[in-house]
Amino acid sequence: MSNFTFNQIQELGHEQVVYCHDAATGLNAIIAIHDTTLGPALGGTRLWQYDSFDAATTDALRLSRGMTYKAAISGLHLGGGKAVIIGNPSMKNEMYWRRYGKFVNSLGGKYITAEDVNTNTADMEFINLETEHVTGKPEYSGGSGDPSPFTAYGTFVGMKACANKAWGSDSLENKKVMVQGAGSVGQYLVGHLLNAGAKVFICDINQDRIKQTVDKHSKVEVVAAADMLNVTFDIYAPCALGATINDDSLSKLKCQIIAGAANNQLEVEETHGRKLIEKGIIYAPDFLLNAGGLINVSAEIGYYNKDLVTSAVEKIYGRLQDCLSLAEAENITAQEAAMRMAKKRIADMKELKSRR
């Protein structure tokens, strides 16, 4: 571990970071546990071909911190964690995931995993053979299935709250919305937007995903990745990987709202959050907006009821309104306002525990 990585762990306030290696299966994983004040750390496992262990660790640290705040601001009795696996999705098989499940199990319930980028419900089923500390299992295995529909629905609900702030109405009819990233969440979001009467544009470097989306939703318009920032939209919805809000994109981006499901959208939170204010763009903090999937899988830990989950996801609308109001009143970025809301709940719980 480099000094840079260890400094990150200290600066971001992580409780524990575990490096996992298994030569037989080729498994190399990093499990980052950020904060367990509110409960065990729940967060998905991401499989990605990272350039280095330091790059993978940085991603795990940022993502797990986001999960802490996502759970806190959503009122869940959970902490924040995340795991990343360095590898190609083609490496996946039963033994690969069962070995990973043993690593998860060794943490004794301090970390609960779920699906994320390049992992799915079938992978969670294999992990479940070695540990009970897993959510997002297939419905036939007693789980809630794919959480993507709830992530997309929460993003859609929050987008409507932003619209109400920008235009005095939460109607999205005839609004031009660019959905960047046509994966599972992006495709479900496209469906909600079309049903709401929006004019939907999609962009993805994966042409298979573009074809899937167009085949399913014939009314969408495709924009090439190279041209995306040259088009004017009402709403930009980043739904792929993070850091798409940066110096380069902000110099070109023409929209009034940014509300998407991707994690860690701001490359530098304070710098780019402040630039959004200067450009008059309303920003929906990602960990608040994309919490629907977490809300759904967290319900597996207790009594799962889809109607109750849907109702809980719809509360994102009011939370986002509160966040934007706080940001305006305090002259702070929306990201900072959301973090204040989340950190206050964690601090309140720490104080409560100290009195027991």
CORLIN-V915966 format. One record per pair of residues at least 24 apart in sequence whose ideal C-beta (glycine too) atoms are under 10 Angstrom apart, sorted by the first residue. I is the first residue (numbers start at 1). J is the second residue. D is the distance in Angstrom with one decimal. If there is no record, write none. Layout:
<<I,J,D> <I,J,D>>
//
This chain:
<<1,53,7.9> <1,54,8.4> <1,57,7.6> <2,52,9.4> <2,53,8.5> <2,54,5.7> <2,57,8.7> <4,54,6.6> <4,57,9.3> <4,58,8.7> <5,30,9.9> <5,53,8.0> <5,54,5.4> <5,55,9.8> <5,56,9.8> <5,57,5.0> <5,58,7.3> <5,61,8.2> <6,57,9.6> <8,54,9.0> <8,57,7.4> <8,58,6.4> <8,61,5.4> <8,62,8.7> <9,34,9.7> <9,57,8.2> <9,61,6.6> <11,61,9.1> <12,58,9.8> <12,61,5.5> <12,62,7.6> <12,64,8.4> <12,65,5.2> <12,68,9.6> <13,61,9.9> <13,65,7.7> <13,68,8.8> <14,60,9.3> <14,61,6.4> <14,64,7.0> <14,65,7.6> <14,68,9.5> <14,80,9.4> <14,81,9.4> <15,41,8.2> <15,64,9.7> <15,68,9.9> <15,79,8.4> <15,80,9.8> <15,81,9.1> <15,110,8.5> <16,41,8.8> <16,64,10.0> <16,81,8.9> <16,107,8.2> <16,110,7.4> <16,111,8.5> <17,57,7.1> <17,60,7.4> <17,61,7.4> <17,64,8.6> <18,60,9.9> <18,83,8.7> <18,103,7.3> <18,104,9.6> <18,106,8.3> <18,107,7.0> <18,110,9.7> <18,111,8.2> <19,53,7.8> <19,56,9.7> <19,57,8.4> <19,103,9.7> <20,83,8.5> <20,85,8.6> <20,99,8.6> <20,100,7.3> <20,102,9.1> <20,103,4.3> <20,104,9.0> <20,106,8.8> <21,86,10.0> <21,99,10.0> <21,103,9.3> <22,95,9.2> <22,96,8.4> <22,99,4.8> <22,100,8.1> <22,102,8.6> <22,103,8.1> <24,95,7.7> <24,96,9.5> <24,99,7.4> <25,87,9.7> <25,91,7.9> <25,92,9.9> <25,93,7.9> <25,94,9.9> <25,95,5.5> <25,96,4.6> <25,97,8.9> <25,98,8.6> <25,99,5.0> <25,100,8.2> <26,85,10.0> <26,86,9.7> <26,87,6.7> <26,88,9.5> <26,91,5.9> <26,96,7.4> <26,99,9.6> <27,85,6.8> <27,86,9.0> <27,87,7.5> <27,91,8.2> <27,95,9.2> <27,96,5.9> <27,97,8.9> <27,99,5.5> <27,100,5.9> <27,102,10.0> <27,103,8.1> <28,53,7.8> <28,56,8.2> <28,84,9.4> <28,85,6.7> <28,86,4.6> <28,87,6.6> <29,56,8.9> <29,60,9.1> <29,83,5.9> <29,84,7.0> <29,85,4.6> <29,86,7.5> <29,87,8.8> <29,99,9.3> <29,100,6.0> <29,103,6.4> <29,104,9.1> <30,56,5.6> <30,57,5.6> <30,58,9.9> <30,59,8.6> <30,60,4.7> <30,61,8.9> <30,64,9.7> <30,82,8.9> <30,83,6.6> <30,84,5.3> <30,85,7.9> <30,86,7.8> <31,60,7.5> <31,64,8.6> <31,81,6.9> <31,82,7.8> <31,83,4.5> <31,84,8.5> <31,85,9.7> <31,100,9.4> <31,103,7.0> <31,104,7.3> <31,106,9.7> <31,107,7.1> <31,110,9.4> <31,111,5.8> <31,113,8.3> <32,56,10.0> <32,57,7.6> <32,58,9.9> <32,59,9.0> <32,60,4.0> <32,61,5.4> <32,62,9.0> <32,63,7.4> <32,64,4.0> <32,65,8.3> <32,67,9.1> <32,80,8.8> <32,81,6.3> <32,82,5.5> <32,83,7.2> <32,84,8.0> <32,111,8.8> <33,60,9.9> <33,64,6.7> <33,67,9.7> <33,68,9.4> <33,79,7.3> <33,80,7.8> <33,81,4.6> <33,82,8.7> <33,83,9.5> <33,107,7.7> <33,110,6.1> <33,111,5.6> <34,60,9.6> <34,61,7.7> <34,62,9.7> <34,63,9.1> <34,64,4.3> <34,65,4.9> <34,66,8.5> <34,67,6.8> <34,68,4.5> <34,69,9.0> <34,71,10.0> <34,79,6.9> <34,80,4.3> <34,81,6.4> <34,82,7.9> <35,64,8.6> <35,65,8.0> <35,67,9.0> <35,68,4.4> <35,69,9.0> <35,71,9.1> <35,72,8.4> <35,78,10.0> <35,79,5.0> <35,80,5.6> <35,81,8.8> <35,343,9.9> <35,346,6.6> <35,350,9.9> <36,68,8.8> <36,78,8.6> <36,79,3.8> <36,80,8.3> <36,81,8.2> <36,110,6.4> <36,111,8.9> <37,68,8.4> <37,72,8.4> <37,79,6.3> <37,80,9.6> <37,345,9.1> <37,346,5.1> <37,347,8.7> <37,348,9.7> <37,349,5.3> <37,350,5.7> <37,352,9.9> <37,353,7.7> <38,68,8.2> <38,71,6.3> <38,72,6.1> <38,75,9.5> <38,76,7.1> <38,77,5.7> <38,78,5.9> <38,79,5.5> <38,80,8.8> <38,342,9.9> <38,345,7.3> <38,346,6.4> <38,348,10.0> <38,349,5.7> <38,350,9.5> <39,71,7.7> <39,76,7.5> <39,77,4.4> <39,78,4.4> <39,79,5.5> <39,80,9.9> <39,112,9.3> <39,298,9.2> <39,301,9.0> <39,349,9.4> <40,77,9.0> <40,78,6.4> <40,79,6.1> <40,81,8.0> <40,107,9.2> <40,108,9.5> <40,109,5.7> <40,110,5.8> <40,111,6.9> <40,112,5.5> <40,133,7.8> <40,301,8.6> <41,67,7.1> <41,68,7.7> <41,71,8.5> <41,78,7.2> <41,79,4.2> <41,80,5.6> <41,81,2.9> <41,82,8.2> <41,83,9.9> <41,107,8.9> <41,109,9.7> <41,110,6.4> <41,111,5.0> <41,112,7.0> <41,113,9.6> <42,67,7.0> <42,70,9.6> <42,71,6.8> <42,76,8.0> <42,78,4.7> <42,79,7.4> <42,80,7.7> <42,81,6.4> <42,82,9.4> <42,111,7.8> <42,112,4.4> <42,113,7.9> <42,114,6.7> <42,133,9.1> <42,134,9.9> <42,135,6.8> <42,136,9.9> <42,294,6.9> <42,297,7.2> <42,298,6.1> <42,300,9.8> <42,301,8.0> <43,67,4.0> <43,68,8.8> <43,70,8.6> <43,71,8.7> <43,78,9.0> <43,79,9.0> <43,80,6.2> <43,81,4.3> <43,82,4.0> <43,83,7.1> <43,111,7.7> <43,112,7.9> <43,113,7.3> <43,114,6.9> <43,116,7.8> <43,294,7.9> <43,297,9.7> <44,81,9.3> <44,82,6.7> <44,83,7.4> <44,84,9.5> <44,112,10.0> <44,113,6.7> <44,114,4.5> <44,115,5.5> <44,116,3.0> <44,117,7.9> <44,119,6.9> <44,124,9.4> <44,135,9.1> <44,136,7.4> <44,147,8.7> <44,263,9.9> <44,293,8.2> <44,294,8.6> <44,297,8.3> <45,81,9.9> <45,82,7.8> <45,83,4.2> <45,84,7.3> <45,85,6.4> <45,97,9.2> <45,100,7.4> <45,104,8.4> <45,111,9.9> <45,113,5.0> <45,114,7.3> <45,115,7.1> <45,116,5.6> <45,117,9.1> <45,118,9.2> <45,119,5.4> <45,123,7.9> <45,124,8.6> <45,127,8.0> <45,134,9.2> <45,136,9.6> <46,82,7.2> <46,83,7.1> <46,84,4.8> <46,85,7.0> <46,86,10.0> <46,115,9.1> <46,116,4.2> <46,117,4.6> <46,118,6.8> <46,119,7.0> <46,241,9.9> <46,263,9.5> <47,83,9.5> <47,84,7.7> <47,85,4.7> <47,86,8.4> <47,87,6.1> <47,88,8.1> <47,89,5.7> <47,91,8.1> <47,92,7.2> <47,96,9.7> <47,100,9.8> <47,115,9.8> <47,116,7.8> <47,117,6.8> <47,118,3.9> <47,119,5.5> <47,120,10.0> <47,123,8.4> <48,84,6.4> <48,85,7.4> <48,86,7.2> <48,87,7.9> <48,88,9.1> <48,89,8.8> <48,116,9.3> <48,117,6.3> <48,118,6.6> <48,241,8.8> <49,85,9.9> <49,86,7.2> <49,87,6.7> <49,88,5.6> <49,89,8.6> <49,91,10.0> <49,118,9.3> <50,84,7.2> <50,85,9.1> <50,86,4.9> <50,87,8.7> <51,86,9.2> <52,86,8.6> <53,84,10.0> <53,86,7.1> <55,84,9.5> <55,86,8.9> <56,84,5.0> <56,85,8.3> <56,86,5.1> <56,87,10.0> <57,84,8.0> <57,86,9.8> <58,84,9.6> <59,84,5.5> <59,86,10.0> <59,241,9.3> <59,242,8.4> <59,263,9.3> <59,264,8.4> <60,84,4.5> <60,85,9.8> <62,242,7.7> <62,243,9.6> <62,263,7.9> <62,264,5.3> <62,269,10.0> <63,116,8.3> <63,117,9.9> <63,242,8.5> <63,263,5.9> <63,264,7.0> <63,287,9.8> <64,111,9.3> <65,264,9.2> <65,287,9.0> <65,339,9.7> <66,242,9.3> <66,263,5.7> <66,264,6.4> <66,285,9.6> <66,286,7.2> <66,287,4.6> <66,290,9.1> <66,339,9.9> <66,342,9.8> <67,114,10.0> <67,263,8.9> <67,287,7.6> <67,291,9.6> <67,294,7.2> <68,287,8.7> <68,342,7.4> <68,343,9.2> <68,346,7.4> <69,285,8.6> <69,286,9.8> <69,287,4.9> <69,288,8.1> <69,291,9.5> <69,335,9.8> <69,338,7.0> <69,339,6.0> <69,340,10.0> <69,341,8.6> <69,342,3.8> <69,343,7.4> <69,345,9.4> <69,346,8.5> <70,263,8.9> <70,285,9.5> <70,286,8.6> <70,287,4.1> <70,288,7.3> <70,289,9.5> <70,290,7.5> <70,291,4.9> <70,293,9.5> <70,294,5.7> <70,295,9.1> <70,338,9.5> <70,342,7.7> <71,287,9.0> <71,291,7.9> <71,294,6.5> <71,295,9.1> <71,298,7.5> <71,342,8.3> <71,345,9.3> <71,346,9.4> <72,287,9.1> <72,338,9.9> <72,339,9.4> <72,341,8.0> <72,342,3.9> <72,343,7.4> <72,344,8.5> <72,345,4.6> <72,346,5.3> <72,347,9.8> <72,348,9.9> <72,349,8.6> <73,285,8.5> <73,287,6.9> <73,288,5.4> <73,291,7.3> <73,316,9.4> <73,319,6.5> <73,320,9.9> <73,322,9.7> <73,323,8.2> <73,338,6.1> <73,339,8.5> <73,340,9.7> <73,341,5.3> <73,342,4.2> <73,343,9.2> <73,344,9.4> <73,345,7.1> <73,346,9.8> <74,154,9.3> <74,287,8.8> <74,288,7.8> <74,291,4.5> <74,292,9.0> <74,294,6.7> <74,295,5.8> <74,298,8.4> <74,312,7.8> <74,313,9.1> <74,315,8.0> <74,316,7.9> <74,319,7.6> <74,342,8.8> <74,345,9.6> <75,291,9.7> <75,295,9.0> <75,312,8.1> <75,315,7.9> <75,319,8.7> <75,345,7.7> <76,291,8.4> <76,294,7.1> <76,295,7.0> <76,298,5.3> <76,299,9.4> <76,301,9.5> <76,312,9.0> <76,345,9.8> <77,298,8.3> <77,301,8.8> <77,302,9.4> <77,349,9.2> <78,112,7.9> <78,294,7.9> <78,297,9.9> <78,298,5.8> <78,301,8.2> <79,110,8.5> <79,111,9.0> <79,112,9.5> <79,346,8.8> <80,111,10.0> <80,287,9.2> <80,294,9.6> <80,342,9.5> <80,346,9.7> <81,107,9.1> <81,110,7.9> <81,111,4.7> <81,112,7.5> <81,113,8.1> <81,114,9.9> <82,111,9.0> <82,113,9.0> <82,114,9.8> <82,116,7.7> <82,263,9.1> <83,111,7.4> <83,113,6.1> <83,114,9.6> <83,116,8.2> <83,119,9.5> <84,116,8.5> <84,117,9.1> <85,116,9.7> <85,118,8.6> <85,119,8.2> <87,118,9.1> <88,118,8.9> <89,117,9.3> <89,118,4.6> <89,119,8.5> <89,120,9.9> <89,123,9.8> <92,118,8.3> <92,119,8.1> <92,120,9.3> <92,122,9.0> <92,123,6.5> <92,126,8.8> <93,123,9.9> <93,126,8.4> <94,122,9.8> <94,123,9.6> <94,125,9.5> <94,126,5.2> <94,129,8.2> <95,126,8.6> <96,123,8.8> <96,126,8.0> <96,127,10.0> <97,122,8.9> <97,123,5.3> <97,124,8.3> <97,125,8.4> <97,126,3.6> <97,127,5.2> <97,128,9.2> <97,129,8.2> <97,130,8.3> <97,134,9.9> <98,126,5.7> <98,127,7.3> <98,128,9.5> <98,129,5.6> <98,130,5.0> <98,131,9.4> <99,126,9.8> <99,127,9.7> <99,130,7.9> <100,126,8.5> <100,127,6.2> <100,130,8.1> <100,131,9.2> <101,126,6.9> <101,127,4.0> <101,128,7.1> <101,129,6.4> <101,130,3.1> <101,131,4.7> <101,132,9.8> <101,133,8.7> <101,134,7.3> <102,127,9.3> <102,129,9.8> <102,130,5.0> <102,131,7.3> <103,127,9.7> <103,130,8.9> <103,131,8.8> <104,128,9.9> <104,130,7.6> <104,131,4.9> <104,132,9.7> <104,133,5.6> <104,134,7.0> <105,130,5.7> <105,131,3.6> <105,132,8.0> <105,133,6.5> <105,134,9.3> <106,130,9.9> <106,131,8.7> <107,131,8.9> <107,133,7.4> <108,133,8.3> <109,133,5.3> <112,136,9.8> <112,297,8.7> <112,298,8.7> <112,300,9.3> <112,301,7.4> <113,297,9.7> <114,143,9.5> <114,144,9.9> <114,147,7.2> <114,293,8.0> <114,294,8.0> <114,296,9.5> <114,297,4.8> <114,298,8.9> <114,300,8.8> <115,146,7.7> <115,147,7.1> <115,148,8.9> <115,184,9.7> <115,293,8.7> <115,297,8.2> <116,147,9.7> <116,263,9.2> <116,293,9.2> <117,183,8.2> <117,240,9.2> <117,241,7.8> <117,263,9.4> <118,183,9.9> <120,146,7.4> <120,148,9.7> <120,184,8.9> <121,145,6.0> <121,146,5.9> <121,147,9.0> <124,297,9.3> <133,301,9.8> <134,297,9.4> <134,300,9.0> <135,294,9.3> <135,296,8.8> <135,297,3.9> <135,298,7.1> <135,299,8.6> <135,300,4.5> <135,301,6.8> <135,304,9.8> <136,293,8.3> <136,294,10.0> <136,296,8.3> <136,297,4.7> <136,300,7.5> <137,297,9.0> <137,300,7.3> <139,304,9.7> <142,300,8.0> <142,304,8.6> <143,297,8.1> <143,300,5.8> <143,304,8.2> <144,293,9.9> <144,296,5.6> <144,297,6.3> <144,298,9.6> <144,299,6.6> <144,300,5.3> <144,304,5.6> <144,305,9.9> <144,306,7.6> <144,309,7.6> <145,296,8.8> <145,297,9.6> <145,300,9.9> <145,306,9.8> <146,184,6.7> <146,185,9.8> <146,188,9.3> <146,293,8.9> <146,296,9.2> <146,297,10.0> <147,184,9.1> <147,185,9.0> <147,292,7.5> <147,293,3.6> <147,294,7.6> <147,295,8.7> <147,296,4.6> <147,297,5.2> <147,298,9.7> <147,300,9.7> <147,309,9.6> <148,183,7.9> <148,184,3.8> <148,185,4.9> <148,186,9.0> <148,187,8.2> <148,188,5.8> <148,189,9.3> <148,261,9.0> <148,292,9.0> <148,293,6.7> <148,296,9.3> <149,184,8.3> <149,185,8.4> <149,187,9.8> <149,188,5.0> <149,189,9.6> <149,191,9.2> <149,192,9.5> <149,292,8.2> <149,293,8.6> <149,296,8.2> <149,310,9.7> <149,313,9.7> <150,185,9.4> <150,188,8.9> <150,290,9.8> <150,291,9.0> <150,292,3.8> <150,293,5.4> <150,294,8.7> <150,295,6.5> <150,296,4.0> <150,297,8.6> <150,299,9.6> <150,306,9.2> <150,309,6.5> <150,310,7.7> <150,312,9.2> <150,313,5.5> <151,184,8.4> <151,185,4.9> <151,186,9.9> <151,188,7.8> <151,189,8.5> <151,239,9.0> <151,261,5.5> <151,289,9.2> <151,290,5.5> <151,291,8.0> <151,292,4.6> <151,293,3.7> <151,294,8.2> <151,295,9.1> <151,296,8.0> <151,313,8.8> <152,179,9.9> <152,184,8.0> <152,185,4.9> <152,186,7.6> <152,187,7.9> <152,188,3.4> <152,189,4.2> <152,190,8.5> <152,191,7.8> <152,192,6.4> <152,193,9.6> <152,237,10.0> <152,239,8.3> <152,261,6.7> <152,290,9.0> <152,292,7.2> <152,293,8.6> <152,313,9.9> <153,185,9.7> <153,188,7.3> <153,189,8.3> <153,191,9.8> <153,192,6.6> <153,292,5.6> <153,293,9.6> <153,296,9.4> <153,309,9.8> <153,310,7.4> <153,313,5.7> <153,314,8.1> <153,316,8.9> <154,185,9.8> <154,189,9.8> <154,261,8.1> <154,288,9.1> <154,289,6.6> <154,290,6.5> <154,291,5.9> <154,292,2.8> <154,293,7.7> <154,294,9.2> <154,295,7.3> <154,296,9.1> <154,310,9.8> <154,312,9.3> <154,313,4.7> <154,314,8.1> <154,315,9.1> <154,316,4.7> <154,317,9.1> <154,320,9.7> <155,179,9.7> <155,185,7.2> <155,186,9.4> <155,188,8.9> <155,189,5.6> <155,192,8.3> <155,193,9.8> <155,237,7.1> <155,239,7.6> <155,259,6.7> <155,260,6.6> <155,261,4.6> <155,262,9.7> <155,284,8.2> <155,286,9.3> <155,289,5.5> <155,290,5.9> <155,291,9.4> <155,292,7.0> <155,293,9.7> <155,313,9.7> <155,316,8.3> <156,188,8.5> <156,189,5.9> <156,190,9.9> <156,191,9.1> <156,192,4.1> <156,193,6.9> <156,195,9.3> <156,196,7.6> <156,198,9.7> <156,237,9.2> <156,259,8.9> <156,261,9.5> <156,289,9.6> <156,292,9.1> <156,313,9.7> <156,316,9.4> <156,317,9.9> <157,192,8.8> <157,289,8.7> <157,292,8.0> <157,313,6.8> <157,314,5.6> <157,315,8.6> <157,316,5.1> <157,317,4.9> <157,318,9.6> <157,319,9.9> <157,320,8.3> <158,259,5.8> <158,260,9.6> <158,261,9.5> <158,284,5.1> <158,285,9.2> <158,286,9.9> <158,288,7.1> <158,289,4.2> <158,290,8.4> <158,291,9.0> <158,292,9.0> <158,313,9.7> <158,314,10.0> <158,316,4.9> <158,317,6.5> <158,319,8.2> <158,320,4.7> <158,321,9.4> <158,323,9.5> <159,189,8.4> <159,192,8.7> <159,193,8.1> <159,196,9.1> <159,198,9.1> <159,235,6.4> <159,237,7.0> <159,257,7.2> <159,258,9.8> <159,259,4.3> <159,260,8.5> <159,261,10.0> <159,284,7.1> <159,289,7.9> <159,316,9.8> <159,317,9.6> <159,320,9.0> <160,192,9.6> <160,196,7.9> <160,259,9.1> <160,316,9.7> <160,317,6.5> <160,320,9.1> <161,257,10.0> <161,259,8.6> <161,282,9.6> <161,284,7.7> <161,289,9.1> <161,316,7.6> <161,317,4.6> <161,318,7.7> <161,319,8.5> <161,320,4.3> <161,321,5.3> <161,322,9.6> <161,323,9.1> <161,324,7.6> <162,235,7.5> <162,256,8.7> <162,257,4.6> <162,258,8.4> <162,259,5.0> <162,281,10.0> <162,282,5.1> <162,283,8.3> <162,284,5.4> <162,289,8.8> <162,317,9.8> <162,320,6.9> <162,321,9.2> <162,324,7.5> <162,334,9.5> <163,196,9.7> <163,198,9.8> <163,234,8.3> <163,235,7.6> <163,256,9.1> <163,257,6.8> <163,259,8.7> <163,282,8.9> <164,317,8.6> <164,320,9.5> <164,321,7.5> <164,324,9.5> <165,256,9.9> <165,257,8.3> <165,282,5.7> <165,284,9.6> <165,320,8.4> <165,321,7.2> <165,324,5.4> <165,325,8.7> <165,328,9.0> <166,234,8.3> <166,235,8.8> <166,256,5.3> <166,257,5.7> <166,280,9.5> <166,281,9.3> <166,282,5.4> <166,324,9.8> <167,234,8.6> <167,256,8.2> <167,257,9.2> <170,196,9.5> <170,317,8.1> <171,196,7.5> <171,197,7.7> <171,198,9.4> <172,196,4.4> <172,197,6.6> <172,198,4.5> <172,199,9.4> <172,200,9.7> <172,234,8.5> <172,235,7.8> <173,197,3.5> <173,198,6.9> <173,199,9.3> <174,198,7.2> <174,199,6.3> <174,234,8.8> <175,199,6.9> <175,200,9.4> <175,233,8.5> <175,234,4.4> <175,235,6.1> <175,256,9.3> <175,257,8.8> <176,200,8.2> <176,201,6.9> <176,221,9.4> <176,231,8.4> <176,232,7.5> <176,233,4.6> <176,234,4.8> <176,235,7.3> <176,236,9.8> <176,255,8.5> <177,201,6.9> <177,202,9.5> <177,220,9.9> <177,233,6.5> <177,234,6.6> <177,235,4.5> <177,236,7.9> <177,237,6.0> <177,255,9.1> <177,257,8.9> <177,259,9.0> <177,260,9.9> <178,202,7.7> <178,203,6.6> <178,221,9.6> <178,223,6.9> <178,228,6.6> <178,229,9.6> <178,231,7.1> <178,232,9.6> <178,233,4.5> <178,234,8.9> <178,235,7.1> <178,236,5.1> <178,237,6.5> <178,238,8.9> <178,253,9.7> <178,255,7.4> <178,258,10.0> <178,260,9.3> <179,203,7.4> <179,204,8.8> <179,213,8.6> <179,220,8.1> <179,223,9.9> <179,233,9.9> <179,235,9.1> <179,236,8.8> <179,237,4.8> <179,238,8.6> <179,239,5.9> <179,240,9.6> <179,260,7.7> <179,261,9.2> <180,204,7.4> <180,205,9.9> <180,223,9.0> <180,225,8.4> <180,228,6.7> <180,236,7.1> <180,237,6.7> <180,238,4.9> <180,239,6.1> <180,240,5.8> <180,241,9.8> <180,244,6.8> <180,260,7.0> <180,262,8.0> <181,205,9.2> <181,206,9.0> <181,209,8.2> <181,237,8.3> <181,238,6.7> <181,239,3.6> <181,240,3.2> <181,241,7.9> <181,244,9.2> <181,260,7.8> <181,261,7.8> <181,262,6.7> <182,206,7.3> <182,207,9.8> <182,208,9.3> <182,209,4.1> <182,210,5.9> <182,211,9.2> <182,212,7.1> <182,213,4.4> <182,214,8.9> <182,216,9.8> <182,217,9.7> <182,220,8.8> <182,222,9.2> <182,239,7.9> <182,240,8.6> <183,209,6.3> <183,212,9.5> <183,213,9.4> <183,239,6.9> <183,240,7.1> <183,261,9.2> <183,262,10.0> <184,209,9.3> <184,212,9.9> <184,239,9.5> <184,261,9.9> <184,293,9.9> <185,237,9.8> <185,239,5.4> <185,240,9.4> <185,260,9.1> <185,261,4.8> <185,262,8.8> <185,290,7.9> <185,292,9.1> <185,293,7.8> <186,213,7.3> <186,237,7.9> <186,238,9.6> <186,239,4.1> <186,240,7.6> <186,260,8.8> <186,261,7.4> <186,262,9.5> <187,212,6.9> <187,213,5.3> <187,216,6.5> <187,217,7.7> <187,220,9.7> <187,239,9.2> <188,239,9.7> <188,261,9.4> <189,237,6.6> <189,239,6.5> <189,259,9.9> <189,260,8.4> <189,261,6.8> <190,214,9.9> <190,216,8.0> <190,217,5.3> <190,219,9.2> <190,220,6.0> <190,237,9.3> <190,239,9.4> <191,216,7.7> <191,217,6.5> <191,220,10.0> <193,217,9.2> <193,219,10.0> <193,220,9.0> <193,235,8.8> <193,237,8.3> <194,218,9.6> <194,219,5.8> <194,220,7.4> <198,234,8.4> <198,235,8.0> <199,233,9.1> <199,234,8.7> <200,235,9.9> <200,237,9.3> <201,228,8.4> <201,231,7.3> <201,233,6.9> <201,236,9.8> <201,237,9.8> <202,228,9.8> <202,237,9.7> <202,239,9.4> <203,227,8.3> <203,228,4.8> <203,229,9.8> <203,231,9.4> <203,238,9.8> <203,239,9.8> <203,240,8.9> <204,239,9.1> <204,240,7.2> <205,240,8.4> <206,240,9.3> <209,240,9.8> <228,252,9.1> <228,253,9.1> <229,253,5.9> <229,254,8.0> <230,254,8.5> <231,255,9.4> <232,256,9.8> <233,257,8.9> <233,258,10.0> <235,259,6.1> <235,260,8.9> <235,282,9.2> <235,284,9.7> <236,260,7.0> <236,265,9.8> <236,281,8.5> <236,283,9.9> <237,261,7.3> <237,262,8.7> <237,284,9.3> <237,289,9.6> <238,262,4.4> <238,263,9.7> <238,265,5.4> <238,286,8.3> <239,265,9.9> <239,290,8.8> <240,265,9.9> <241,265,9.5> <242,266,8.2> <242,267,7.9> <242,286,7.9> <243,267,4.2> <243,268,8.9> <243,272,9.2> <245,269,9.6> <245,272,5.1> <245,273,8.5> <245,275,8.5> <245,276,7.3> <245,281,9.3> <245,283,7.9> <245,286,9.6> <246,271,9.2> <246,272,6.4> <246,275,9.6> <247,271,8.4> <247,272,7.7> <247,275,8.2> <250,275,5.3> <250,276,7.4> <250,278,9.2> <250,279,6.8> <250,281,8.5> <251,275,9.4> <251,279,9.8> <253,279,7.9> <253,281,7.6> <254,279,9.4> <254,281,9.6> <255,279,9.3> <255,281,6.5> <255,282,9.3> <256,280,7.4> <256,281,6.3> <256,282,6.6> <257,281,6.8> <257,282,4.8> <257,283,7.8> <257,284,7.4> <258,282,7.3> <258,283,4.9> <258,284,6.8> <258,286,9.4> <258,289,9.8> <258,334,9.5> <259,283,7.8> <259,284,4.0> <259,285,9.6> <259,286,9.1> <259,289,6.0> <259,290,9.8> <259,320,8.5> <260,284,7.8> <260,286,7.2> <260,289,7.4> <260,290,7.8> <261,286,7.5> <261,289,6.9> <261,290,4.4> <261,291,9.9> <261,292,8.5> <261,293,8.5> <262,286,6.3> <262,289,9.6> <262,290,7.5> <263,287,7.3> <263,290,6.9> <265,289,9.5> <265,290,9.6> <265,335,9.1> <266,333,8.6> <266,334,9.9> <266,335,6.2> <269,333,7.5> <269,335,5.2> <269,336,7.7> <269,339,8.4> <270,332,9.4> <270,333,6.7> <270,335,7.8> <270,336,7.2> <271,333,9.6> <272,333,8.7> <272,335,8.7> <273,327,9.1> <273,332,8.5> <273,333,3.2> <273,334,6.8> <273,335,4.5> <273,336,6.7> <273,337,9.6> <274,332,9.1> <274,333,5.9> <274,335,9.6> <274,336,9.3> <275,333,9.4> <276,333,7.2> <276,334,7.8> <276,335,8.9> <277,327,8.3> <277,328,9.5> <277,331,8.5> <277,332,9.0> <277,333,6.4> <277,334,8.4> <281,334,9.9> <282,320,9.8> <282,324,6.9> <282,327,9.5> <282,334,7.5> <283,323,9.9> <283,324,8.8> <283,327,8.8> <283,333,7.4> <283,334,4.8> <283,335,7.0> <283,338,9.7> <284,316,9.1> <284,320,5.9> <284,323,8.2> <284,324,8.2> <284,334,7.0> <284,335,9.7> <284,338,8.9> <285,319,9.8> <285,320,8.1> <285,323,6.5> <285,324,9.4> <285,327,9.2> <285,333,8.6> <285,334,5.4> <285,335,4.9> <285,336,8.8> <285,337,7.6> <285,338,3.8> <285,339,7.8> <285,341,9.3> <285,342,9.4> <286,335,8.4> <286,338,8.9> <287,335,8.9> <287,338,6.8> <287,339,8.5> <287,342,7.6> <288,316,6.8> <288,319,6.0> <288,320,6.1> <288,322,9.7> <288,323,6.1> <288,334,8.6> <288,335,9.2> <288,337,9.4> <288,338,4.8> <288,339,9.6> <288,341,8.1> <288,342,8.3> <289,316,6.6> <289,319,9.2> <289,320,6.8> <289,323,9.6> <289,338,9.1> <290,316,9.0> <291,315,9.5> <291,316,6.4> <291,319,8.6> <292,316,6.9>>
//
